[in-house]
Amino acid sequence: MSLIETESQWLRTTILPKILESGRLLDTYSASKADTFRVGDIDVDVIGPKEAFMLTLCYRTTIRFEYDGEPFERKMVVKKTPMVPPDVYEAVQFGDLFANEIDFYTKILPQIQKVAEGKFAAPKYYYSELNPLSAIVILSDFAEDSWRVTKDRVGLSLEHVRIAVKYLGKFHGFTYAIKHKNLENFEKLTRNLKESRYANDTMHPQYKVTLQTSVKRAVQAVSTYQPQVDKDFVKLFGFLISDYIQYGRQRVAPREPLATLCHGDYVRNNVAYKYDGKEEPQEIMMFDYQTLRVSSPMIDLSVFLAISVYAEVRYTHFDSIFDDYCSALYESYRKHAKDEVPEFMNRTELVKEYIRFLPYSVSITASFLFELVEPMGLSPAEMFNVQVSDEEVIERTMKKGGEVVDKEVAHQLKEMFELSRKYNVQIEDGIDVNALPKI
């Protein structure tokens, strides 16, 4: 059978009866009428790499069925781990990623909705499984409620950026308020979150080559396009991010007093907007909570501005963008905490924290932006199972995306250099450099 036929049959015979029995498919479900359930047509539309970069198999499905003699239709999104060897499954940490998302929808979101009086925008949860070497999450299709991801994969407009950072500030203010008003509840809410990126001491060999090569490309790019950036500064940047795991673990580790609940991967792929009749963005919603973590809020802001926004918008409007974030943060905190904003959350301290996270976010740009600018066009299973030599990986990492990528990476290094000097913040601040390998 084809993939679509296989998935349709699986939904029809295995999954839908379980969702029905859980009561999530119909509010009016009664076990006494379970035998009236009849599944009709099922449409499956696989979300491909042209729409979004994903590590998972993801598809939209429209399901038509009858219950108690009445016709119904449900639109869902099914997210499944791809068919990969066990060692790849472990290296990518699929188990931890899906565990976090399941924990969010089954435990964290219900508590957030209580505090937010049901106004926190999120897809409806239908079903999940977490098995030793496979996992599933099934949610409502938010397109039904007029949400959609941006047409641009990168380089979002200023209007999109302002809405995104205001929402982020609102979210962080909300999570800070929960933490400060009821620390015990906050810890209970977040204690089951898994380290979804740096738990393993080793990484997928191909990804390791990509990361190492991306550092070389970044150094070359800044030398070509921003030669005024201090060479020792660039060398320090390369040293910090040369060990992805050791640096990453230290940088994202929760540090008081700034640590709060963060999305962890707040990028274009993981947010959806609502638009007016003129195609102007009006609202935003987060999804894909696989990398949820307690960390500095600057993990979210720095990564979003690095990988989803080009310098033309980010650099030109940085101060007002940061002001938008801070204003939303403070307003949200005062509203939910019923208290004044703590001094450690003042704008200057947040900018300094943002600078500390720039090596982290710029390293993501260096190793991933080229995939957004010039996608491979492979499914997740193809991406993980294709046999590629180190030489081919190096060639791709050094050249894909061309001048667009080189100029953007170089400009981000320039911005990091300028901000570091302006605010007198060392980019290694908070990092035990002795724990990093010498290069």
C-alpha positions as semicolon CSV with decimal commas, in nm:
position;residue;x (nm);y (nm);z (nm)
1;M;0,000;0,000;0,000
2;S;0,102;0,361;-0,053
3;L;0,181;0,588;0,241
4;I;-0,159;0,758;0,212
5;E;-0,344;0,425;0,201
6;T;-0,145;0,292;0,496
7;E;-0,210;0,600;0,708
8;S;-0,580;0,609;0,618
9;Q;-0,623;0,246;0,719
10;W;-0,429;0,301;1,042
11;L;-0,646;0,598;1,135
12;R;-0,966;0,414;1,046
13;T;-0,904;0,088;1,230
14;T;-0,663;0,173;1,512
15;I;-0,662;0,539;1,609
16;L;-1,010;0,683;1,559
17;P;-1,182;0,427;1,784
18;K;-0,934;0,521;2,059
19;I;-0,994;0,895;2,015
20;L;-1,370;0,833;2,017
21;E;-1,347;0,632;2,338
22;S;-1,139;0,906;2,505
23;G;-1,423;1,154;2,454
24;R;-1,203;1,398;2,260
25;L;-1,362;1,333;1,920
26;L;-1,715;1,426;2,031
27;D;-1,837;1,618;2,334
28;T;-2,158;1,414;2,323
29;Y;-1,990;1,072;2,322
30;S;-2,154;0,797;2,523
31;A;-2,022;0,441;2,546
32;S;-2,377;0,315;2,504
33;K;-2,379;0,453;2,148
34;A;-2,026;0,349;2,049
35;D;-2,161;0,093;1,801
36;T;-2,319;0,375;1,596
37;F;-1,972;0,506;1,503
38;R;-1,900;0,465;1,130
39;V;-1,590;0,606;0,959
40;G;-1,640;0,733;0,605
41;D;-1,386;0,896;0,373
42;I;-1,043;0,993;0,501
43;D;-0,823;1,241;0,313
44;V;-0,449;1,254;0,382
45;D;-0,230;1,546;0,269
46;V;0,139;1,507;0,355
47;I;0,315;1,830;0,456
48;G;0,628;1,838;0,241
49;P;0,968;2,005;0,277
50;K;0,864;2,294;0,053
51;E;0,620;2,412;0,319
52;A;0,838;2,365;0,626
53;F;1,159;2,200;0,743
54;M;1,064;1,909;0,969
55;L;1,234;1,611;1,129
56;T;0,901;1,427;1,154
57;L;0,641;1,277;0,922
58;C;0,354;1,525;0,935
59;Y;0,026;1,529;0,747
60;R;-0,315;1,691;0,751
61;T;-0,617;1,466;0,747
62;T;-0,989;1,527;0,698
63;I;-1,202;1,256;0,855
64;R;-1,573;1,209;0,785
65;F;-1,778;0,987;1,012
66;E;-2,122;0,915;1,152
67;Y;-2,222;0,890;1,515
68;D;-2,572;0,826;1,644
69;G;-2,702;0,873;1,290
70;E;-2,548;1,220;1,245
71;P;-2,265;1,313;1,002
72;F;-1,947;1,478;1,134
73;E;-1,614;1,599;0,998
74;R;-1,287;1,656;1,181
75;K;-0,965;1,806;1,050
76;M;-0,647;1,696;1,225
77;V;-0,270;1,710;1,197
78;V;-0,081;1,388;1,260
79;K;0,285;1,404;1,360
80;K;0,486;1,081;1,372
81;T;0,851;0,989;1,407
82;P;1,002;0,880;1,072
83;M;1,121;0,527;1,002
84;V;1,487;0,548;1,104
85;P;1,739;0,307;1,261
86;P;1,745;0,292;1,644
87;D;2,082;0,470;1,667
88;V;1,949;0,764;1,463
89;Y;1,630;0,772;1,671
90;E;1,838;0,802;1,988
91;A;2,084;1,053;1,839
92;V;1,804;1,289;1,734
93;Q;1,636;1,240;2,074
94;F;1,293;1,176;1,924
95;G;1,177;1,020;2,252
96;D;1,259;1,333;2,451
97;L;1,115;1,566;2,188
98;F;0,780;1,389;2,175
99;A;0,771;1,340;2,553
100;N;0,789;1,719;2,594
101;E;0,513;1,785;2,344
102;I;0,286;1,524;2,500
103;D;0,358;1,666;2,845
104;F;0,270;2,014;2,723
105;Y;-0,070;1,921;2,579
106;T;-0,173;1,679;2,854
107;K;-0,038;1,850;3,168
108;I;0,103;2,199;3,113
109;L;-0,155;2,346;2,874
110;P;-0,459;2,265;3,094
111;Q;-0,294;2,452;3,382
112;I;-0,201;2,746;3,158
113;Q;-0,560;2,764;3,033
114;K;-0,686;2,784;3,392
115;V;-0,468;3,087;3,461
116;A;-0,536;3,238;3,117
117;E;-0,911;3,176;3,149
118;G;-0,907;2,960;2,836
119;K;-0,765;3,236;2,617
120;F;-0,426;3,080;2,539
121;A;-0,433;2,999;2,166
122;A;-0,332;2,638;2,099
123;P;-0,441;2,345;1,881
124;K;-0,683;2,094;2,036
125;Y;-0,518;1,775;2,162
126;Y;-0,663;1,446;2,036
127;Y;-0,418;1,162;2,090
128;S;-0,056;1,064;2,156
129;E;0,170;0,761;2,192
130;L;0,523;0,735;2,327
131;N;0,684;0,400;2,246
132;P;1,049;0,286;2,276
133;L;1,129;0,365;1,910
134;S;0,825;0,553;1,782
135;A;0,597;0,835;1,889
136;I;0,277;1,005;1,772
137;V;0,094;1,328;1,845
138;I;-0,244;1,412;1,688
139;L;-0,384;1,765;1,714
140;S;-0,653;1,973;1,548
141;D;-0,564;2,145;1,221
142;F;-0,534;2,510;1,320
143;A;-0,600;2,613;0,959
144;E;-0,968;2,556;1,042
145;D;-0,948;2,861;1,266
146;S;-0,770;3,070;0,999
147;W;-0,417;3,025;1,139
148;R;-0,133;2,963;0,893
149;V;0,244;2,975;0,877
150;T;0,402;3,253;0,674
151;K;0,460;3,210;0,304
152;D;0,821;3,324;0,350
153;R;1,045;3,059;0,505
154;V;1,284;3,327;0,632
155;G;1,320;3,704;0,619
156;L;0,990;3,794;0,786
157;S;0,855;4,146;0,748
158;L;0,872;4,406;1,025
159;E;0,497;4,368;1,080
160;H;0,535;3,993;1,137
161;V;0,832;4,051;1,366
162;R;0,655;4,306;1,587
163;I;0,358;4,076;1,643
164;A;0,593;3,784;1,716
165;V;0,809;3,963;1,974
166;K;0,510;4,121;2,147
167;Y;0,351;3,779;2,182
168;L;0,679;3,636;2,310
169;G;0,702;3,911;2,572
170;K;0,342;3,844;2,672
171;F;0,414;3,471;2,708
172;H;0,732;3,520;2,911
173;G;0,560;3,775;3,136
174;F;0,287;3,520;3,195
175;T;0,532;3,238;3,282
176;Y;0,736;3,467;3,509
177;A;0,415;3,557;3,693
178;I;0,331;3,190;3,748
179;K;0,683;3,127;3,876
180;H;0,694;3,426;4,111
181;K;0,344;3,386;4,252
182;N;0,352;3,009;4,301
183;L;0,699;2,860;4,267
184;E;0,581;2,519;4,383
185;N;0,319;2,508;4,108
186;F;0,571;2,631;3,848
187;E;0,816;2,355;3,943
188;K;0,539;2,096;3,936
189;L;0,437;2,223;3,593
190;T;0,787;2,198;3,445
191;R;0,955;1,913;3,632
192;N;0,885;1,645;3,369
193;L;1,039;1,838;3,079
194;K;1,324;1,648;2,912
195;E;1,654;1,789;2,787
196;S;1,563;1,752;2,420
197;R;1,881;1,872;2,253
198;Y;2,190;1,814;2,465
199;A;2,117;1,493;2,660
200;N;2,355;1,278;2,455
201;D;2,733;1,314;2,463
202;T;2,749;1,221;2,096
203;M;2,559;1,345;1,793
204;H;2,469;1,220;1,447
205;P;2,801;1,210;1,249
206;Q;2,657;1,403;0,955
207;Y;2,529;1,679;1,181
208;K;2,867;1,700;1,354
209;V;3,040;1,759;1,020
210;T;2,776;2,020;0,932
211;L;2,835;2,211;1,256
212;Q;3,213;2,203;1,227
213;T;3,198;2,319;0,866
214;S;2,946;2,594;0,940
215;V;3,198;2,755;1,178
216;K;3,455;2,768;0,898
217;R;3,202;2,920;0,661
218;A;3,105;3,184;0,919
219;V;3,469;3,282;0,972
220;Q;3,523;3,313;0,596
221;A;3,201;3,510;0,550
222;V;3,279;3,770;0,816
223;S;3,631;3,809;0,680
224;T;3,485;3,881;0,335
225;Y;3,179;4,092;0,413
226;Q;3,251;4,245;0,756
227;P;3,632;4,257;0,779
228;Q;3,619;4,531;1,044
229;V;3,500;4,278;1,306
230;D;3,789;4,203;1,541
231;K;3,960;3,876;1,442
232;D;4,015;3,769;1,802
233;F;3,644;3,818;1,864
234;V;3,560;3,594;1,566
235;K;3,811;3,338;1,690
236;L;3,647;3,340;2,034
237;F;3,305;3,287;1,874
238;G;3,442;2,989;1,681
239;F;3,596;2,846;1,997
240;L;3,274;2,876;2,198
241;I;3,052;2,700;1,947
242;S;3,308;2,443;1,831
243;D;3,165;2,196;2,084
244;Y;2,792;2,216;2,018
245;I;2,697;1,993;2,311
246;Q;2,921;2,135;2,586
247;Y;2,853;2,497;2,496
248;G;2,483;2,440;2,436
249;R;2,432;2,262;2,768
250;Q;2,590;2,547;2,957
251;R;2,417;2,825;2,766
252;V;2,062;2,694;2,798
253;A;2,096;2,576;3,159
254;P;1,845;2,757;3,383
255;R;2,011;3,039;3,576
256;E;1,838;3,246;3,838
257;P;1,679;3,489;3,847
258;L;1,611;3,503;3,471
259;A;1,507;3,142;3,411
260;T;1,144;3,088;3,312
261;L;0,937;2,860;3,089
262;C;1,041;2,910;2,725
263;H;0,932;2,766;2,393
264;G;1,290;2,670;2,308
265;D;1,253;2,682;1,929
266;Y;1,056;2,998;1,858
267;V;1,105;3,026;1,482
268;R;0,894;3,077;1,170
269;N;0,832;2,701;1,135
270;N;0,670;2,688;1,479
271;V;0,437;2,988;1,477
272;A;0,115;3,060;1,287
273;Y;-0,048;3,394;1,210
274;K;-0,398;3,520;1,146
275;Y;-0,439;3,780;0,869
276;D;-0,693;4,046;0,777
277;G;-0,843;4,090;0,431
278;K;-0,536;4,284;0,317
279;E;-0,302;3,999;0,416
280;E;-0,166;4,199;0,709
281;P;-0,077;3,983;1,012
282;Q;-0,301;4,040;1,315
283;E;-0,233;3,763;1,568
284;I;0,018;3,486;1,631
285;M;0,010;3,143;1,795
286;M;0,294;2,912;1,897
287;F;0,292;2,539;1,829
288;D;0,541;2,249;1,824
289;Y;0,636;2,237;2,192
290;Q;0,898;1,962;2,160
291;T;1,185;2,180;2,280
292;L;1,000;2,343;2,570
293;R;1,245;2,420;2,850
294;V;1,312;2,629;3,158
295;S;1,584;2,870;3,048
296;S;1,656;3,235;2,982
297;P;1,379;3,407;2,782
298;M;1,652;3,532;2,551
299;I;1,682;3,184;2,403
300;D;1,349;3,251;2,233
301;L;1,406;3,612;2,132
302;S;1,763;3,566;2,006
303;V;1,685;3,254;1,802
304;F;1,374;3,405;1,644
305;L;1,555;3,722;1,538
306;A;1,854;3,522;1,411
307;I;1,692;3,249;1,201
308;S;1,359;3,404;1,094
309;V;1,456;3,768;1,034
310;Y;1,714;3,923;0,804
311;A;1,949;4,206;0,904
312;E;1,756;4,455;0,692
313;V;1,473;4,436;0,947
314;R;1,648;4,316;1,263
315;Y;1,948;4,552;1,257
316;T;1,762;4,856;1,126
317;H;1,483;4,833;1,384
318;F;1,657;4,652;1,670
319;D;1,590;4,909;1,943
320;S;1,220;4,943;1,868
321;I;1,181;4,564;1,829
322;F;1,343;4,513;2,168
323;D;1,122;4,786;2,315
324;D;0,816;4,603;2,180
325;Y;0,927;4,284;2,352
326;C;0,998;4,457;2,685
327;S;0,673;4,655;2,686
328;A;0,469;4,339;2,628
329;L;0,671;4,152;2,892
330;Y;0,613;4,418;3,156
331;E;0,244;4,464;3,078
332;S;0,184;4,089;3,093
333;Y;0,379;4,049;3,416
334;R;0,191;4,330;3,591
335;K;-0,141;4,191;3,475
336;H;-0,082;3,833;3,590
337;A;0,147;3,886;3,890
338;K;-0,044;4,188;4,020
339;D;0,296;4,328;4,113
340;E;0,571;4,557;3,987
341;V;0,836;4,424;3,748
342;P;1,152;4,303;3,928
343;E;1,471;4,502;3,868
344;F;1,650;4,206;3,707
345;M;1,399;4,227;3,419
346;N;1,488;4,585;3,325
347;R;1,567;4,656;2,961
348;T;1,944;4,691;3,005
349;E;1,974;4,358;3,187
350;L;1,766;4,186;2,919
351;V;1,981;4,330;2,638
352;K;2,292;4,203;2,816
353;E;2,134;3,860;2,845
354;Y;2,041;3,876;2,477
355;I;2,408;3,938;2,394
356;R;2,514;3,636;2,601
357;F;2,285;3,423;2,385
358;L;2,406;3,559;2,051
359;P;2,682;3,298;1,997
360;Y;2,411;3,036;2,049
361;S;2,164;3,191;1,804
362;V;2,426;3,287;1,545
363;S;2,559;2,931;1,547
364;I;2,207;2,813;1,457
365;T;2,200;3,061;1,169
366;A;2,540;2,942;1,048
367;S;2,442;2,574;1,052
368;F;2,078;2,595;0,943
369;L;1,995;2,910;0,745
370;F;2,122;2,756;0,421
371;E;1,859;2,480;0,455
372;L;1,585;2,743;0,462
373;V;1,727;2,949;0,176
374;E;1,798;2,645;-0,043
375;P;1,600;2,343;0,086
376;M;1,711;1,988;0,007
377;G;1,355;1,884;-0,076
378;L;1,382;1,551;0,108
379;S;1,129;1,389;0,339
380;P;1,245;1,329;0,699
381;A;1,298;0,957;0,633
382;E;1,496;1,032;0,316
383;M;1,701;1,295;0,497
384;F;1,802;1,057;0,776
385;N;1,855;0,749;0,560
386;V;2,035;0,897;0,258
387;Q;2,401;0,801;0,240
388;V;2,615;1,112;0,205
389;S;2,994;1,134;0,230
390;D;3,166;1,384;0,459
391;E;3,297;1,559;0,149
392;E;2,944;1,608;0,017
393;V;2,826;1,741;0,354
394;I;3,117;1,987;0,364
395;E;3,049;2,100;0,007
396;R;2,680;2,156;0,081
397;T;2,744;2,337;0,411
398;M;3,005;2,569;0,259
399;K;2,808;2,665;-0,053
400;K;2,431;2,621;-0,017
401;G;2,238;2,946;0,004
402;G;2,530;3,131;-0,153
403;E;2,587;3,499;-0,093
404;V;2,252;3,547;0,083
405;V;2,364;3,316;0,364
406;D;2,721;3,444;0,375
407;K;2,614;3,808;0,405
408;E;2,354;3,734;0,672
409;V;2,588;3,524;0,888
410;A;2,860;3,789;0,857
411;H;2,617;4,063;0,953
412;Q;2,501;3,872;1,260
413;L;2,862;3,843;1,374
414;K;2,899;4,218;1,320
415;E;2,587;4,283;1,530
416;M;2,716;4,058;1,807
417;F;3,051;4,239;1,804
418;E;2,891;4,584;1,817
419;L;2,646;4,497;2,095
420;S;2,916;4,324;2,297
421;R;3,129;4,638;2,287
422;K;2,841;4,881;2,340
423;Y;2,711;4,708;2,654
424;N;3,049;4,574;2,771
425;V;2,931;4,212;2,775
426;Q;3,177;3,933;2,700
427;I;3,017;3,667;2,483
428;E;3,173;3,394;2,699
429;D;3,008;3,540;3,010
430;G;2,847;3,260;3,212
431;I;3,034;2,986;3,026
432;D;3,303;2,771;3,186
433;V;3,549;2,794;2,897
434;N;3,781;2,543;3,066
435;A;3,515;2,277;3,008
436;L;3,530;2,339;2,632
437;P;3,786;2,155;2,416
438;K;4,086;2,356;2,304
439;I;4,107;2,416;1,930
